[in-house]
Amino acid sequence: MRPVQGDPSRTHFTTVGHINPGGAADTPLGAQLANKICIHGPVSFVRRLELAAQKSPSAQAAAR
């Protein structure tokens, strides 16, 4: 995470996905599945992060 220069209300956010599926990724289907995980995982994470950021601290404590 790093701030966007000139806009303190925005942040650059970078994710890196690492997987080690073993021999399964050596097949075309395995490679396709691994690519889908790397594409959709970060998007889901950021969406959940946005939801958590919008909750009040008391709502977060009640959810635990």
C-alpha positions as a Markdown table, in Angstrom:
| # | Residue | x | y | z |
|---|---|---|---|---|
| 1 | Met | 0.0 | 0.0 | 0.0 |
| 2 | Arg | 1.2 | 3.5 | -0.8 |
| 3 | Pro | -0.6 | 6.8 | -1.1 |
| 4 | Val | -1.5 | 8.3 | -4.5 |
| 5 | Gln | 0.7 | 11.3 | -4.9 |
| 6 | Gly | -1.4 | 14.4 | -5.0 |
| 7 | Asp | -4.6 | 12.7 | -3.7 |
| 8 | Pro | -4.5 | 11.8 | 0.0 |
| 9 | Ser | -7.9 | 10.2 | -0.2 |
| 10 | Arg | -6.6 | 7.4 | -2.5 |
| 11 | Thr | -4.2 | 4.5 | -2.0 |
| 12 | His | -2.3 | 2.3 | -4.5 |
| 13 | Phe | -2.8 | -1.3 | -3.4 |
| 14 | Thr | -0.8 | -4.2 | -4.8 |
| 15 | Thr | -1.4 | -7.9 | -4.2 |
| 16 | Val | 0.8 | -10.8 | -5.3 |
| 17 | Gly | -0.5 | -14.3 | -5.5 |
| 18 | His | 1.8 | -17.3 | -5.0 |
| 19 | Ile | 0.6 | -20.9 | -5.4 |
| 20 | Asn | 2.4 | -24.2 | -5.5 |
| 21 | Pro | -0.1 | -26.8 | -6.8 |
| 22 | Gly | 2.5 | -29.4 | -7.5 |
| 23 | Gly | 2.0 | -31.5 | -10.6 |
| 24 | Ala | -1.6 | -30.5 | -11.1 |
| 25 | Ala | -0.6 | -27.2 | -12.8 |
| 26 | Asp | 1.4 | -29.1 | -15.4 |
| 27 | Thr | -1.9 | -29.8 | -17.2 |
| 28 | Pro | -3.8 | -27.3 | -19.2 |
| 29 | Leu | -6.8 | -27.6 | -16.9 |
| 30 | Gly | -4.6 | -27.2 | -13.8 |
| 31 | Ala | -3.0 | -24.1 | -15.3 |
| 32 | Gln | -6.4 | -22.6 | -16.1 |
| 33 | Leu | -7.7 | -23.2 | -12.5 |
| 34 | Ala | -4.5 | -21.7 | -11.0 |
| 35 | Asn | -4.9 | -18.6 | -13.2 |
| 36 | Lys | -8.5 | -18.2 | -12.1 |
| 37 | Ile | -7.6 | -18.4 | -8.4 |
| 38 | Cys | -4.9 | -15.7 | -8.9 |
| 39 | Ile | -7.3 | -13.5 | -10.7 |
| 40 | His | -10.4 | -13.8 | -8.5 |
| 41 | Gly | -8.7 | -14.1 | -5.1 |
| 42 | Pro | -7.4 | -10.5 | -4.9 |
| 43 | Val | -10.7 | -9.0 | -6.1 |
| 44 | Ser | -12.6 | -10.9 | -3.4 |
| 45 | Phe | -10.1 | -9.8 | -0.8 |
| 46 | Val | -10.4 | -6.1 | -1.7 |
| 47 | Arg | -14.2 | -6.3 | -1.7 |
| 48 | Arg | -14.2 | -7.7 | 1.8 |
| 49 | Leu | -11.6 | -5.2 | 2.9 |
| 50 | Glu | -13.8 | -2.4 | 1.6 |
| 51 | Leu | -16.8 | -3.8 | 3.6 |
| 52 | Ala | -14.7 | -4.1 | 6.7 |
| 53 | Ala | -13.5 | -0.5 | 6.4 |
| 54 | Gln | -17.1 | 0.7 | 6.1 |
| 55 | Lys | -18.2 | -0.9 | 9.4 |
| 56 | Ser | -18.0 | 1.0 | 12.7 |
| 57 | Pro | -15.6 | -0.4 | 15.3 |
| 58 | Ser | -18.6 | -1.5 | 17.5 |
| 59 | Ala | -20.2 | -3.4 | 14.6 |
| 60 | Gln | -16.8 | -5.2 | 14.0 |
| 61 | Ala | -16.6 | -6.2 | 17.7 |
| 62 | Ala | -20.2 | -7.5 | 17.7 |
| 63 | Ala | -19.4 | -9.6 | 14.6 |
| 64 | Arg | -16.6 | -11.5 | 16.3 |
